[in-house]
Amino acid sequence: MDDERQEILWADLLEMKSIGYLIRAKIEQNLSLVISNISSSFMGNRQLANHNTDDVRYNLNKICSTKFDKSEVLPKLIQLKFLKHRQKLNKQLISNSAAMLDTVENLQKVHKKIMKTNEEIIKFNSEIINLSTQLLADENIDSNYNLDSKAMNIELESLEKQCVKSRKDCEKLTKKVDVVFRQNLEYQQTILNKRQKIMENRKNVSETRKHINLFL
């Protein structure tokens, strides 16, 4: 096996390792952004918007109780509208929770793969430690280390091809992760814009609630 080819491949593999860890870091950064955006949208914007809905309902109920008899149709239709809206939101909440749970399960599968890879590293290290011990003790070496030059070159060529493929895969992942990152930043800005609109509604609803008796 050509020593120069071996060193070139080793350098390429170390470079791919660095690129792989960089991609992994970017993915984890995206994951943190996604979780932050979900929390801001749900625990922040959603709760503020729901609070607005509750106060709007209060205002409408007060208006209807003053202007309409309980037996009239319009107040009942308004209540029905709120009931349908709440049921729709509950349904979407369950659906979104199910989707998030699927994501958690997928992350668990990823974790299992990571643990499996860790075990492979431990097994490899144990094998090499054992080999080192055998060499120091001048013991007979396992037959797996008795390949001829042709067989080693075949394996080296296969590894070179795999490394080329890994580089192409990394290029695709890098482009994709950068696109996702930009999308996450855009969503973050959208959340802030939505919150501003929600707070404007909050102000209007609160003012109406404070002064509603003046108009009744």
N, CA, C and O of each residue as an XYZ file, in Angstrom:
864
protein
N       0.853     -1.196      0.000
C       0.000      0.000      0.000
C       0.886      1.241      0.000
O       1.833      1.349      0.779
N       0.554      2.184     -0.900
C       1.351      3.391     -1.059
C       1.233      4.286      0.179
O       0.130      4.672      0.567
N       2.373      4.613      0.795
C       2.362      5.421      2.020
C       1.829      6.830      1.775
O       1.121      7.383      2.617
N       2.167      7.411      0.622
C       1.718      8.776      0.320
C       0.200      8.825      0.169
O      -0.451      9.734      0.686
N      -0.364      7.844     -0.542
C      -1.827      7.770     -0.690
C      -2.495      7.612      0.674
O      -3.540      8.204      0.947
N      -1.879      6.817      1.502
C      -2.417      6.585      2.843
C      -2.451      7.893      3.647
O      -3.437      8.179      4.326
N      -1.377      8.681      3.569
C      -1.311      9.944      4.312
C      -2.299     10.967      3.756
O      -2.922     11.717      4.509
N      -2.434     10.988      2.425
C      -3.392     11.904      1.796
C      -4.815     11.561      2.235
O      -5.604     12.447      2.564
N      -5.131     10.265      2.236
C      -6.462      9.828      2.658
C      -6.696     10.176      4.126
O      -7.779     10.632      4.493
N      -5.684      9.962      4.962
C      -5.830     10.273      6.390
C      -6.097     11.767      6.595
O      -6.915     12.150      7.431
N      -5.392     12.615      5.815
C      -5.608     14.064      5.898
C      -7.024     14.422      5.452
O      -7.686     15.258      6.067
N      -7.484     13.775      4.367
C      -8.849     14.011      3.884
C      -9.884     13.585      4.926
O     -10.880     14.278      5.139
N      -9.647     12.460      5.560
C     -10.585     11.952      6.566
C     -10.648     12.879      7.776
O     -11.723     13.101      8.334
N      -9.500     13.421      8.184
C      -9.487     14.363      9.301
C     -10.214     15.656      8.935
O     -10.901     16.258      9.760
N     -10.043     16.068      7.667
C     -10.760     17.261      7.207
C     -12.271     17.018      7.224
O     -13.040     17.883      7.643
N     -12.689     15.832      6.767
C     -14.110     15.492      6.753
C     -14.663     15.408      8.170
O     -15.818     15.752      8.419
N     -13.830     14.951      9.088
C     -14.244     14.912     10.498
C     -14.539     16.325     10.996
O     -15.554     16.555     11.653
N     -13.649     17.274     10.684
C     -13.835     18.665     11.110
C     -15.095     19.264     10.494
O     -15.869     19.940     11.171
N     -15.291     19.007      9.200
C     -16.484     19.513      8.517
C     -17.743     18.894      9.121
O     -18.751     19.571      9.323
N     -17.663     17.596      9.406
C     -18.805     16.894      9.993
C     -19.197     17.468     11.341
O     -20.383     17.637     11.625
N     -18.206     17.771     12.178
C     -18.496     18.352     13.492
C     -19.028     19.779     13.369
O     -19.856     20.209     14.173
N     -18.548     20.510     12.359
C     -19.061     21.863     12.119
C     -20.533     21.807     11.713
O     -21.350     22.594     12.192
N     -20.862     20.864     10.824
C     -22.256     20.684     10.414
C     -23.113     20.320     11.616
O     -24.214     20.840     11.796
N     -22.588     19.418     12.435
C     -23.324     19.002     13.634
C     -23.583     20.195     14.556
O     -24.673     20.326     15.112
N     -22.583     21.060     14.716
C     -22.744     22.246     15.566
C     -23.815     23.173     15.003
O     -24.615     23.737     15.750
N     -23.825     23.326     13.673
C     -24.834     24.178     13.037
C     -26.233     23.588     13.200
O     -27.201     24.318     13.411
N     -26.329     22.271     13.102
C     -27.626     21.607     13.274
C     -28.137     21.825     14.696
O     -29.315     22.120     14.898
N     -27.250     21.679     15.681
C     -27.658     21.886     17.071
C     -28.046     23.345     17.313
O     -28.937     23.632     18.112
N     -27.372     24.263     16.618
C     -27.746     25.675     16.711
C     -29.154     25.877     16.157
O     -29.960     26.602     16.740
N     -29.443     25.230     15.026
C     -30.783     25.298     14.443
C     -31.823     24.687     15.371
O     -32.931     25.204     15.514
N     -31.446     23.584     15.994
C     -32.364     22.916     16.921
C     -32.720     23.845     18.083
O     -33.879     23.926     18.492
N     -31.719     24.539     18.605
C     -31.969     25.490     19.693
C     -32.872     26.630     19.234
O     -33.751     27.073     19.973
N     -32.647     27.102     18.004
C     -33.478     28.179     17.466
C     -34.921     27.727     17.278
O     -35.857     28.463     17.590
N     -35.092     26.506     16.764
C     -36.441     25.972     16.556
C     -37.185     25.873     17.883
O     -38.338     26.290     17.989
N     -36.518     25.321     18.893
C     -37.149     25.181     20.215
C     -37.498     26.554     20.785
O     -38.567     26.734     21.368
N     -36.591     27.525     20.616
C     -36.843     28.884     21.092
C     -38.032     29.504     20.366
O     -38.878     30.146     20.987
N     -38.094     29.310     19.033
C     -39.200     29.856     18.245
C     -40.532     29.227     18.633
O     -41.546     29.915     18.749
N     -40.518     27.905     18.833
C     -41.747     27.207     19.236
C     -42.228     27.737     20.583
O     -43.417     27.997     20.768
N     -41.303     27.894     21.513
C     -41.657     28.392     22.840
C     -42.204     29.815     22.767
O     -43.184     30.147     23.433
N     -41.561     30.654     21.950
C     -42.017     32.040     21.813
C     -43.390     32.116     21.163
O     -44.232     32.923     21.556
N     -43.608     31.258     20.155
C     -44.900     31.261     19.460
C     -46.014     30.734     20.343
O     -47.122     31.272     20.350
N     -45.711     29.667     21.098
C     -46.771     29.018     21.878
C     -46.943     29.652     23.259
O     -48.030     30.125     23.592
N     -45.885     29.664     24.058
C     -45.996     30.180     25.420
C     -46.076     31.708     25.434
O     -46.606     32.294     26.379
N     -45.556     32.345     24.399
C     -45.599     33.803     24.332
C     -46.790     34.301     23.543
O     -47.805     34.698     24.115
N     -46.661     34.280     22.222
C     -47.700     34.835     21.353
C     -49.049     34.157     21.526
O     -50.081     34.826     21.578
N     -49.047     32.831     21.613
C     -50.324     32.108     21.719
C     -51.093     32.512     22.972
O     -52.292     32.782     22.904
N     -50.411     32.555     24.114
C     -51.094     32.877     25.362
C     -51.593     34.319     25.377
O     -52.673     34.606     25.893
N     -50.798     35.221     24.807
C     -51.235     36.616     24.718
C     -52.463     36.745     23.828
O     -53.407     37.464     24.157
N     -52.443     36.036     22.687
C     -53.582     36.082     21.767
C     -54.823     35.468     22.407
O     -55.926     35.991     22.250
N     -54.648     34.357     23.130
C     -55.778     33.726     23.824
C     -56.365     34.654     24.888
O     -57.579     34.701     25.087
N     -55.489     35.385     25.561
C     -55.952     36.352     26.565
C     -56.813     37.416     25.902
O     -57.841     37.824     26.445
N     -56.384     37.865     24.718
C     -57.180     38.830     23.964
C     -58.553     38.258     23.630
O     -59.568     38.944     23.750
N     -58.575     36.999     23.211
C     -59.846     36.347     22.869
C     -60.787     36.317     24.067
O     -61.981     36.590     23.935
N     -60.246     35.986     25.233
C     -61.074     35.922     26.446
C     -61.677     37.282     26.779
O     -62.839     37.375     27.175
N     -60.879     38.335     26.614
C     -61.394     39.672     26.922
C     -62.382     40.154     25.865
O     -63.352     40.842     26.180
N     -62.127     39.788     24.607
C     -63.079     40.124     23.542
C     -64.424     39.453     23.821
O     -65.480     40.060     23.642
N     -64.376     38.215     24.256
C     -65.610     37.482     24.595
C     -66.333     38.173     25.750
O     -67.555     38.319     25.732
N     -65.573     38.589     26.740
C     -66.175     39.293     27.879
C     -66.882     40.563     27.402
O     -68.017     40.837     27.790
N     -66.191     41.336     26.554
C     -66.775     42.578     26.047
C     -68.046     42.319     25.249
O     -69.047     43.016     25.413
N     -67.996     41.308     24.383
C     -69.167     40.989     23.563
C     -70.331     40.506     24.419
O     -71.482     40.872     24.176
N     -70.031     39.691     25.413
C     -71.089     39.204     26.309
C     -71.769     40.370     27.023
O     -72.987     40.386     27.201
N     -70.958     41.336     27.425
C     -71.514     42.491     28.134
C     -72.380     43.329     27.200
O     -73.451     43.802     27.582
N     -71.903     43.504     25.979
C     -72.677     44.253     24.982
C     -73.993     43.544     24.686
O     -75.055     44.165     24.655
N     -73.906     42.225     24.467
C     -75.101     41.441     24.125
C     -76.106     41.415     25.276
O     -77.316     41.475     25.054
N     -75.604     41.325     26.495
C     -76.513     41.263     27.647
C     -77.287     42.559     27.823
O     -78.376     42.575     28.398
N     -76.709     43.649     27.319
C     -77.372     44.952     27.432
C     -78.305     45.224     26.255
O     -79.385     45.791     26.424
N     -77.880     44.818     25.071
C     -78.614     45.178     23.868
C     -79.585     44.108     23.378
O     -80.471     44.399     22.574
N     -79.425     42.863     23.857
C     -80.270     41.781     23.345
C     -80.875     40.983     24.487
O     -80.319     40.891     25.581
N     -82.021     40.418     24.195
C     -82.644     39.478     25.122
C     -81.947     38.127     24.990
O     -81.458     37.788     23.913
N     -81.896     37.353     26.072
C     -81.214     36.056     26.058
C     -81.782     35.102     25.018
O     -81.079     34.210     24.544
N     -83.033     35.280     24.666
C     -83.683     34.369     23.717
C     -83.381     34.712     22.267
O     -83.716     33.934     21.373
N     -82.759     35.850     22.012
C     -82.491     36.259     20.632
C     -81.350     35.429     20.033
O     -80.509     34.873     20.738
N     -81.366     35.375     18.712
C     -80.456     34.474     17.992
C     -79.013     34.973     17.991
O     -78.091     34.182     18.194
N     -78.803     36.252     17.769
C     -77.446     36.779     17.580
C     -76.500     36.456     18.738
O     -75.386     35.996     18.489
N     -76.901     36.680     20.003
C     -75.990     36.329     21.107
C     -75.616     34.852     21.114
O     -74.479     34.493     21.422
N     -76.578     34.001     20.774
C     -76.297     32.562     20.746
C     -75.337     32.211     19.610
O     -74.468     31.353     19.762
N     -75.507     32.887     18.466
C     -74.597     32.648     17.333
C     -73.174     33.104     17.670
O     -72.194     32.471     17.280
N     -73.087     34.206     18.396
C     -71.765     34.694     18.810
C     -71.093     33.689     19.739
O     -69.906     33.397     19.595
N     -71.869     33.155     20.704
C     -71.325     32.140     21.610
C     -70.904     30.887     20.847
O     -69.879     30.274     21.146
N     -71.716     30.522     19.856
C     -71.387     29.351     19.036
C     -70.077     29.572     18.284
O     -69.271     28.654     18.134
N     -69.880     30.797     17.818
C     -68.649     31.135     17.097
C     -67.426     30.959     18.000
O     -66.396     30.443     17.566
N     -67.544     31.385     19.242
C     -66.441     31.215     20.195
C     -66.203     29.739     20.513
O     -65.060     29.298     20.631
N     -67.291     28.983     20.651
C     -67.168     27.551     20.934
C     -66.457     26.825     19.794
O     -65.586     25.988     20.030
N     -66.834     27.148     18.557
C     -66.205     26.524     17.381
C     -64.725     26.902     17.300
O     -63.875     26.074     16.976
N     -64.440     28.163     17.601
C     -63.052     28.634     17.577
C     -62.206     27.888     18.608
O     -61.091     27.458     18.312
N     -62.753     27.736     19.838
C     -62.012     27.049     20.894
C     -61.781     25.586     20.552
O     -60.703     25.047     20.806
N     -62.798     24.937     19.973
C     -62.650     23.533     19.585
C     -61.601     23.375     18.489
O     -60.811     22.431     18.504
N     -61.600     24.308     17.538
C     -60.606     24.274     16.457
C     -59.196     24.397     17.029
O     -58.286     23.677     16.619
N     -59.024     25.319     17.985
C     -57.705     25.500     18.602
C     -57.282     24.274     19.398
O     -56.117     23.877     19.367
N     -58.240     23.671     20.118
C     -57.928     22.455     20.880
C     -57.478     21.326     19.960
O     -56.541     20.590     20.270
N     -58.161     21.201     18.824
C     -57.821     20.161     17.847
C     -56.414     20.385     17.298
O     -55.633     19.442     17.174
N     -56.096     21.643     16.970
C     -54.768     21.968     16.448
C     -53.692     21.768     17.511
O     -52.575     21.352     17.205
N     -54.039     22.068     18.763
C     -53.097     21.867     19.865
C     -52.711     20.398     19.988
O     -51.537     20.066     20.151
N     -53.710     19.523     19.908
C     -53.452     18.082     19.995
C     -52.621     17.615     18.807
O     -51.690     16.825     18.961
N     -52.969     18.117     17.604
C     -52.234     17.736     16.391
C     -50.779     18.191     16.461
O     -49.870     17.432     16.124
N     -50.560     19.431     16.898
C     -49.192     19.949     17.020
C     -48.397     19.193     18.077
O     -47.205     18.940     17.908
N     -49.066     18.837     19.166
C     -48.396     18.070     20.224
C     -47.984     16.693     19.716
O     -46.905     16.198     20.042
N     -48.858     16.078     18.907
C     -48.539     14.768     18.324
C     -47.330     14.876     17.396
O     -46.460     14.005     17.392
N     -47.284     15.966     16.603
C     -46.148     16.180     15.701
C     -44.859     16.387     16.490
O     -43.805     15.881     16.104
N     -44.941     17.128     17.593
C     -43.760     17.339     18.438
C     -43.299     16.038     19.077
O     -42.100     15.791     19.208
N     -44.260     15.205     19.473
C     -43.906     13.913     20.070
C     -43.203     13.019     19.049
O     -42.260     12.303     19.386
N     -43.674     13.067     17.787
C     -42.999     12.319     16.713
C     -41.551     12.785     16.572
O     -40.641     11.980     16.377
N     -41.358     14.097     16.675
C     -40.012     14.662     16.577
C     -39.126     14.172     17.717
O     -37.959     13.840     17.509
N     -39.692     14.130     18.927
C     -38.943     13.630     20.092
C     -38.538     12.172     19.876
O     -37.409     11.781     20.173
N     -39.473     11.375     19.355
C     -39.178      9.961     19.094
C     -38.083      9.822     18.046
O     -37.221      8.950     18.159
N     -38.112     10.687     17.013
C     -37.056     10.659     15.995
C     -35.706     11.044     16.597
O     -34.676     10.473     16.238
N     -35.714     12.009     17.509
C     -34.471     12.397     18.180
C     -33.947     11.268     19.062
O     -32.737     11.090     19.207
N     -34.867     10.509     19.647
C     -34.447      9.343     20.435
C     -33.754      8.314     19.538
O     -32.771      7.692     19.939
N     -34.279      8.143     18.316
C     -33.653      7.221     17.363
C     -32.246      7.701     16.998
O     -31.313      6.907     16.882
N     -32.120      9.020     16.821
C     -30.799      9.594     16.540
C     -29.851      9.325     17.707
O     -28.686      8.981     17.510
N     -30.369      9.487     18.925
C     -29.540      9.243     20.113
C     -29.074      7.794     20.175
O     -27.934      7.522     20.551
N     -29.949      6.869     19.807
C     -29.564      5.452     19.794
C     -28.430      5.210     18.799
O     -27.512      4.434     19.067
N     -28.503      5.888     17.637
C     -27.436      5.761     16.644
C     -26.123      6.316     17.195
O     -25.053      5.746     16.978
N     -26.223      7.437     17.908
C     -25.024      8.037     18.504
C     -24.399      7.089     19.524
O     -23.181      6.910     19.552
N     -25.243      6.485     20.361
C     -24.732      5.541     21.365
C     -24.105      4.321     20.696
O     -23.103      3.789     21.173
N     -24.704      3.880     19.582
C     -24.145      2.738     18.856
C     -22.763      3.081     18.305
O     -21.839      2.270     18.367
N     -22.636      4.307     17.759
C     -21.339      4.754     17.252
C     -20.310      4.822     18.376
O     -19.153      4.445     18.192
N     -20.738      5.304     19.538
C     -19.831      5.353     20.697
C     -19.328      3.963     21.063
O     -18.155      3.784     21.387
N     -20.227      2.980     21.007
C     -19.842      1.600     21.306
C     -18.825      1.085     20.290
O     -17.902      0.350     20.640
N     -19.006      1.482     19.018
C     -18.061      1.061     17.980
C     -16.677      1.650     18.241
O     -15.662      0.987     18.030
N     -16.646      2.911     18.707
C     -15.363      3.547     19.041
C     -14.692      2.819     20.199
O     -13.491      2.551     20.164
N     -15.478      2.502     21.220
C     -14.940      1.780     22.389
C     -14.402      0.414     21.968
O     -13.328     -0.004     22.400
N     -15.167     -0.273     21.119
C     -14.752     -1.600     20.651
C     -13.466     -1.506     19.842
O     -12.566     -2.331     19.999
N     -13.378     -0.485     18.963
C     -12.179     -0.291     18.149
C     -10.972     -0.013     19.038
O      -9.907     -0.602     18.856
N     -11.149      0.891     20.003
C     -10.039      1.227     20.903
C      -9.566      0.007     21.689
O      -8.368     -0.194     21.885
N     -10.520     -0.800     22.132
C     -10.166     -2.018     22.880
C      -9.362     -2.969     22.000
O      -8.402     -3.596     22.448
N      -9.776     -3.059     20.739
C      -9.069     -3.942     19.796
C      -7.636     -3.467     19.582
O      -6.706     -4.273     19.576
N      -7.457     -2.148     19.406
C      -6.120     -1.598     19.171
C      -5.253     -1.708     20.427
O      -4.054     -1.974     20.342
N      -5.869     -1.501     21.588
C      -5.125     -1.676     22.851
C      -4.637     -3.113     22.980
O      -3.506     -3.367     23.394
N      -5.509     -4.044     22.619
C      -5.140     -5.468     22.666
C      -4.012     -5.770     21.682
O      -3.094     -6.534     21.984
N      -4.097     -5.153     20.492
C      -3.042     -5.336     19.496
C      -1.712     -4.798     20.026
O      -0.671     -5.436     19.870
N      -1.757     -3.627     20.650
C      -0.536     -3.037     21.213
C       0.085     -3.958     22.258
O       1.303     -4.127     22.317
N      -0.773     -4.542     23.073
C      -0.293     -5.471     24.109
C       0.379     -6.681     23.480
O       1.431     -7.129     23.937
N      -0.245     -7.210     22.416
C       0.322     -8.372     21.719
C       1.674     -8.038     21.108
O       2.606     -8.840     21.164
N       1.774     -6.839     20.518
C       3.036     -6.436     19.896
C       4.141     -6.293     20.939
O       5.279     -6.703     20.714
N       3.796     -5.714     22.066
C       4.786     -5.550     23.139
C       5.234     -6.893     23.697
O       6.380     -7.053     24.117
N       4.319     -7.852     23.696
C       4.635     -9.178     24.255
C       5.173    -10.133     23.200
O       5.446    -11.300     23.482
N       5.323     -9.616     21.965
C       5.813    -10.449     20.863
C       4.934    -11.679     20.652
O       5.424    -12.762     20.330
N       3.613    -11.491     20.841
C       2.685    -12.598     20.624
C       2.293    -12.667     19.153
O       2.526    -11.731     18.387
N       1.690    -13.797     18.773
C       1.200    -13.948     17.407
C       0.041    -12.976     17.155
O      -0.862    -12.830     17.978
N       0.098    -12.316     15.989
C      -0.919    -11.330     15.631
C      -2.073    -12.010     14.909
O      -1.886    -12.984     14.179
N      -3.281    -11.469     15.130
C      -4.490    -12.004     14.496
C      -4.326    -12.032     12.982
O      -3.666    -11.166     12.407
N      -4.925    -13.025     12.339
C      -4.814    -13.202     10.882
C      -5.423    -12.044     10.100
O      -5.101    -11.865      8.925
N      -6.303    -11.248     10.729
C      -6.902    -10.091     10.048
C      -5.856     -9.057      9.650
O      -6.112     -8.211      8.794
N      -4.676     -9.121     10.271
C      -3.624     -8.161      9.976
C      -2.600     -8.739      9.001
O      -1.474     -8.251      8.909
N      -2.996     -9.769      8.283
C      -2.083    -10.420      7.340
C      -2.587    -10.316      5.904
O      -2.634    -11.316      5.188
N      -2.972     -9.084      5.471
C      -3.411     -8.871      4.094
C      -2.203     -8.629      3.198
O      -1.202     -8.053      3.624
N      -2.314     -9.082      1.942
C      -1.228     -8.806      0.996
C      -1.405     -7.400      0.420
O      -2.403     -6.729      0.686
N      -0.432     -6.970     -0.365
C      -0.419     -5.605     -0.893
C      -1.626     -5.328     -1.779
O      -2.197     -4.239     -1.725
N      -2.019     -6.303     -2.592
C      -3.153     -6.119     -3.500
C      -4.442     -5.899     -2.712
O      -5.223     -4.999     -3.018
N      -4.647     -6.720     -1.714
C      -5.867     -6.606     -0.898
C      -5.914     -5.260     -0.173
O      -6.976     -4.645     -0.071
N      -4.762     -4.801      0.331
C      -4.720     -3.517      1.029
C      -5.018     -2.361      0.078
O      -5.699     -1.406      0.450
N      -4.506     -2.452     -1.156
C      -4.770     -1.402     -2.144
C      -6.246     -1.353     -2.531
O      -6.805     -0.280     -2.757
N      -6.867     -2.531     -2.603
C      -8.305     -2.586     -2.904
C      -9.100     -1.884     -1.798
O     -10.019     -1.113     -2.075
N      -8.735     -2.160     -0.555
C      -9.427     -1.521      0.570
C      -9.165     -0.017      0.594
O     -10.060      0.773      0.893
N      -7.925      0.370      0.275
C      -7.574      1.788      0.251
C      -8.377      2.523     -0.815
O      -8.880      3.621     -0.577
N      -8.493      1.916     -1.984
C      -9.263      2.523     -3.077
C     -10.735      2.676     -2.686
O     -11.363      3.692     -2.986
N     -11.271      1.668     -2.024
C     -12.662      1.725     -1.565
C     -12.856      2.866     -0.568
O     -13.855      3.583     -0.626
N     -11.907      3.031      0.336
C     -11.988      4.105      1.327
C     -11.895      5.477      0.664
O     -12.572      6.419      1.077
N     -11.055      5.588     -0.365
C     -10.926      6.857     -1.093
C     -12.251      7.242     -1.748
O     -12.654      8.405     -1.712
N     -12.922      6.263     -2.344
C     -14.220      6.517     -2.983
C     -15.270      6.916     -1.941
O     -16.081      7.814     -2.172
N     -15.239      6.237     -0.799
C     -16.183      6.568      0.274
C     -15.949      7.985      0.794
O     -16.895      8.697      1.129
N     -14.689      8.381      0.855
C     -14.348      9.717      1.329
C     -14.868     10.785      0.365
O     -15.365     11.827      0.792
N     -14.749     10.520     -0.924
C     -15.273     11.441     -1.947
C     -16.782     11.594     -1.798
O     -17.313     12.703     -1.857
N     -17.461     10.473     -1.606
C     -18.917     10.510     -1.416
C     -19.287     11.283     -0.147
O     -20.245     12.056     -0.141
N     -18.527     11.070      0.915
C     -18.783     11.775      2.173
C     -18.644     13.284      1.993
O     -19.405     14.061      2.569
N     -17.659     13.687      1.186
C     -17.455     15.116      0.936
C     -18.667     15.713      0.216
O     -19.125     16.803      0.558
N     -19.177     14.993     -0.776
C     -20.364     15.465     -1.504
C     -21.577     15.537     -0.573
O     -22.363     16.483     -0.635
N     -21.719     14.532      0.284
C     -22.831     14.526      1.247
C     -22.728     15.715      2.202
O     -23.733     16.339      2.543
N     -21.500     16.020      2.628
C     -21.287     17.153      3.535
C     -21.618     18.484      2.860
O     -22.167     19.388      3.489
N     -21.282     18.593      1.584
C     -21.600     19.817      0.842
C     -23.108     20.031      0.773
O     -23.596     21.149      0.939
N     -23.845     18.939      0.525
C     -25.315     19.029      0.476
C     -25.881     19.414      1.840
O     -26.767     20.263      1.939
N     -25.360     18.780      2.886
C     -25.837     19.072      4.242
C     -25.544     20.520      4.636
O     -26.373     21.179      5.264
N     -24.361     21.008      4.263
C     -23.985     22.383      4.598
C     -24.945     23.380      3.965
O     -25.392     24.322      4.619
N     -25.262     23.169      2.686
C     -26.202     24.058      1.998
C     -27.576     24.009      2.662
O     -28.217     25.038      2.874
N     -28.013     22.796      2.986
C     -29.344     22.630      3.583
C     -29.417     23.260      4.964
O     -30.395     23.935      5.289
N     -28.394     23.046      5.776
C     -28.417     23.570      7.146
C     -28.354     25.097      7.147
O     -28.914     25.740      8.035
N     -27.674     25.678      6.156
C     -27.622     27.140      6.048
C     -28.981     27.709      5.647
O     -29.385     28.766      6.131
N     -29.682     27.003      4.763
C     -31.038     27.422      4.360
C     -31.977     27.378      5.563
O     -32.744     28.312      5.798
N     -31.908     26.284      6.318
C     -32.756     26.130      7.507
C     -32.449     27.224      8.531
O     -33.356     27.746      9.179
N     -31.176     27.567      8.674
C     -30.787     28.616      9.627
C     -31.409     29.952      9.243
O     -31.935     30.669     10.094
N     -31.344     30.283      7.947
C     -31.939     31.543      7.483
C     -33.449     31.543      7.710
O     -34.025     32.562      8.091
N     -34.087     30.394      7.474
C     -35.523     30.286      7.704
C     -35.856     30.504      9.177
O     -36.830     31.183      9.504
N     -35.052     29.932     10.056
C     -35.291     30.091     11.494
C     -35.182     31.551     11.924
O     -35.955     32.017     12.761
N     -34.219     32.269     11.347
C     -34.076     33.692     11.663
C     -35.273     34.486     11.144
O     -35.739     35.421     11.795
N     -35.770     34.100      9.955
C     -36.961     34.759      9.405
C     -38.180     34.497     10.285
O     -38.976     35.401     10.537
N     -38.322     33.253     10.753
C     -39.437     32.921     11.641
C     -39.344     33.717     12.945
O     -40.354     34.148     13.501
N     -38.121     33.898     13.413
C     -37.901     34.655     14.648
C     -38.403     36.091     14.491
O     -39.035     36.645     15.390
N     -38.109     36.681     13.328
C     -38.574     38.041     13.062
C     -40.088     38.079     12.914
O     -40.739     39.021     13.366
N     -40.652     37.045     12.274
C     -42.108     36.962     12.121
C     -42.794     36.904     13.480
O     -43.828     37.537     13.691
N     -42.210     36.139     14.401
C     -42.761     36.036     15.761
C     -42.807     37.411     16.424
O     -43.797     37.763     17.066
N     -41.735     38.183     16.267
C     -41.686     39.523     16.864
C     -42.730     40.437     16.242
O     -43.375     41.219     16.940
N     -42.897     40.335     14.909
C     -43.903     41.151     14.221
C     -45.313     40.790     14.681
O     -46.146     41.666     14.911
N     -45.567     39.485     14.812
C     -46.877     39.019     15.276
C     -47.145     39.506     16.700
O     -48.262     39.904     17.031
N     -46.117     39.468     17.527
C     -46.288     39.889     18.918
C     -46.648     41.368     18.997
O     -47.455     41.782     19.830
N     -46.041     42.150     18.122
C     -46.362     43.576     18.096
C     -47.835     43.783     17.757
O     -48.500     44.615     18.375
N     -48.351     43.035     16.782
C     -49.761     43.128     16.410
C     -50.658     42.661     17.557
O     -51.690     43.271     17.834
N     -50.258     41.577     18.218
C     -51.034     41.060     19.357
C     -51.103     42.100     20.470
O     -52.153     42.281     21.086
N     -49.988     42.786     20.731
C     -49.966     43.790     21.793
C     -50.803     45.010     21.422
O     -51.395     45.648     22.293
N     -50.852     45.333     20.133
C     -51.738     46.413     19.686
C     -53.192     46.034     19.942
O     -53.980     46.850     20.420
N     -53.542     44.783     19.620
C     -54.892     44.294     19.906
C     -55.165     44.299     21.411
O     -56.260     44.639     21.860
N     -54.139     43.911     22.181
C     -54.272     43.880     23.640
C     -54.657     45.261     24.181
O     -55.526     45.395     25.043
N     -53.989     46.270     23.649
C     -54.259     47.640     24.087
C     -55.691     48.042     23.749
O     -56.388     48.622     24.582
N     -56.134     47.733     22.518
C     -57.490     48.093     22.092
C     -58.549     47.362     22.913
O     -59.543     47.956     23.331
N     -58.325     46.068     23.138
C     -59.283     45.266     23.905
C     -59.366     45.768     25.344
O     -60.455     45.875     25.909
N     -58.221     46.072     25.928
C     -58.191     46.553     27.315
C     -58.899     47.896     27.451
O     -59.636     48.127     28.410
N     -58.668     48.778     26.484
C     -59.330     50.082     26.520
C     -60.839     49.923     26.408
O     -61.599     50.605     27.094
N     -61.264     49.014     25.535
C     -62.700     48.762     25.379
C     -63.293     48.232     26.675
O     -64.366     48.660     27.100
N     -62.583     47.295     27.299
C     -63.093     46.705     28.541
C     -63.183     47.752     29.654
O     -64.134     47.743     30.436
N     -62.208     48.646     29.730
C     -62.205     49.657     30.789
C     -63.340     50.667     30.632
O     -63.891     51.161     31.616
N     -63.679     50.966     29.368
C     -64.637     52.049     29.130
C     -65.949     51.567     28.527
O     -66.749     52.380     28.064
N     -66.181     50.267     28.524
C     -67.356     49.731     27.844
C     -68.662     50.256     28.438
O     -69.637     50.446     27.711
N     -68.689     50.487     29.730
C     -69.919     50.958     30.381
C     -70.332     52.347     29.907
O     -71.501     52.719     30.012
N     -69.384     53.108     29.390
C     -69.704     54.446     28.898
C     -70.566     54.398     27.644
O     -71.279     55.350     27.326
N     -70.490     53.262     26.930
C     -71.218     53.150     25.669
C     -72.514     52.366     25.811
O     -73.256     52.223     24.840
N     -72.796     51.860     26.992
C     -73.980     51.018     27.202
C     -75.055     51.756     27.999
O     -76.119     51.197     28.267
